[in-house]
Structures are given as structure tokens and as C-alpha cells.
């Protein structure tokens, strides 16, 4: 599966966040600034769609086997 992703350069660069390595500009916390990204639609799961379209099968763990979250209230 990963080999199929590597063969698609644009998707591989998105998956590996290639543009964030050695940026010319970074913010005060040394992060890559979002406004410089080529991939501006962060709500579109392009890599996930590719992987699922190529046969990736995901299973979600049942929540019944997990311990319930404790809720804390403020006094």
C-alpha cells in the first residue's frame, strides 16, 4: 500500500509533509506557516481517499470495551 502511495509524487509529498522540511520562512515557534502551503484544503482527506480507494480496510474498536471517561465538575 505504501509503495502505491510513493509512486504518486503529489500525494506522497502531501502525506510526508515534504514542504515543511527546510522552509524559507517559519513562525516564532519554528513552524511552517500554513499560508505558504500548496495544500490549502485541510478538510479534504486526499491521501485517505487514495488509500481507501486502493483497498485499505479500516476497523474501528468498539467503545464498549473501553472504560468510560470521567467527567469532572468545577466546584
N, C-alpha and C positions, 0 to 999 in steps of 0.2 A: 504494500500500500504506500509506504513512504517513498519507494522508488518511483511510482507513478506521479507522486506529488513533486519530486525533484525534477522530473522531466518537463514540468510546466514551470518555466522560469519565473513568470509573473506571480503565480500562486506560491511558489517556494520562497520567493523574496518576501511576500506578504507574511507567510507562515513563520519564517525565521526573523522577521522584522529587520531585514538587511539594511534598510535606510537609516536605522537608528544607530548603526555602528559608525564610529568616527564622524559624527556630524560637524558641520562647519560652525553651527550655532547651537548653543544649549542654554537652558534657563539657569537661574541662580543655584538650582539643585543638581546641575549637570544632566538634566533630562532632555530628550529630544522634543522640540516643540511641535505640537500637533499641527499647527497651521502650516508647517513646511512639508507635511506628509503628502505623498501621492495618493494615499488611500484614505480619503476623507469620509467615506460612508462606513462608520464603525458599526452601524446597526445591521449591515448586510454580511452574513456569515459565509463569505465566498469560499474559504478553504473547507469549512464544514460541509457545505453543499457538494463540493467536489468529492470529498472523501465518502460521503454517504451515497452519492451517485455512482461511485466506483466500488460499492459493496461493503462499506464499513457498517457493521451492525452494532448498535449500542444497546446496552441493557442498563436499566436503572434499578438500583437496590430498593427493596421495599422499605418504606418508612416504618412499618410495624415492628421491625426488629431493632430499631434504634430506641435509645432512651429518650423520653420526652424532654423538651427544653424547659428549663426552669425559668419562670417569669419572676422578675424582681420588681417590687414596687418601691417607690420613694416614700420615705416617712414624712 
